[in-house]
Amino acid sequence: MTQQPPVGHLLDEALLGEPVASTAGGADEFVLEAVGLHKRYGHNEVLRGVTFGVQRGDVKAVLGPSGSGKSTMLRCLALLEPVESGEVRLEGRRIGVREARDGRLVSLPERVLARERREIGMVFQRFNLFPHLTALGNVMIGLTEVRDRDRKEARTIAQSMLARVGLAERERFFPSELSGGQQQRVAIARALVMNPKVMLFDEPTSALDPELVGEVLAVMEELAREGMTMVVVTHEVGFAKRVADRVIMMDAGSIIEDAPPDEFFGNPRQERTRKFLEAVD
């Protein structure tokens, strides 16, 4: 059995963000934007000046080999990892940092970061559900602990969200009693119930058995049809072709291609992209 992370750490990662004062314009252009993000772990530079934005209602798919920086980029966008330099902007407002008296930019205190994260929903590879809570309890917890909703109201909202992802009949089941696909749909409902401005998905089907992948992708496709702004790290090429407005290729910590799906898959400009697509087709 996979060891579960501590409850406090799970809550930090599961319930994400609210914006602070603006330091940049262009709120109407992008909902979420990365500007020149650099991130390193020791001597390993994982992100090398990543810049892109996702417009309201658009779906941006992110492809690339393992180790290319895709998941790290999402964690930086969700304010779960600090960056060495660059900016994360939500509706044009720089988030995650403040300017110190000496002019340096410093990370915000965790309690402030937690407020900023409420507008950004994130779904992880491994679900990150609380094992001691039912499906309903997992979806309710953000409303009661972060949004301060009373339990009756939170229950009603959570039940509606579970129904939205096709799990109305499973609300009293614990994670151990659910399939992987059902657990991931609970995780999606838990993020959606916070009414985020953007949803980030970090390879949400990679931990699932092949026959369970479709039920999760179906929920994500429905969200896209409803106009949810989404950034999806995925190896599901078919999903990217059907649903994405633009597709990004990452390699060695950089974005090397960013194009509409027809162009990206039909006539990629970069040889590295062509080789990658040949390998995953």
Secondary structure as UniProt FT lines:
FT   HELIX           7..14
FT   TURN            27..29
FT   STRAND          32..41
FT   TURN            42..43
FT   STRAND          44..54
FT   TURN            56..57
FT   STRAND          59..63
FT   TURN            66..67
FT   HELIX           70..77
FT   TURN            78..79
FT   STRAND          85..90
FT   TURN            91..92
FT   STRAND          93..95
FT   STRAND          97..99
FT   TURN            101..102
FT   STRAND          105..107
FT   HELIX           110..116
FT   STRAND          117..118
FT   STRAND          120..123
FT   TURN            125..126
FT   TURN            131..132
FT   HELIX           135..145
FT   HELIX           151..164
FT   TURN            165..166
FT   HELIX           168..170
FT   TURN            171..172
FT   HELIX           175..177
FT   HELIX           180..192
FT   TURN            193..194
FT   STRAND          198..202
FT   TURN            204..207
FT   HELIX           210..225
FT   TURN            226..227
FT   STRAND          230..233
FT   HELIX           237..243
FT   STRAND          246..251
FT   TURN            252..253
FT   STRAND          254..259
FT   HELIX           261..266
FT   HELIX           271..280
//
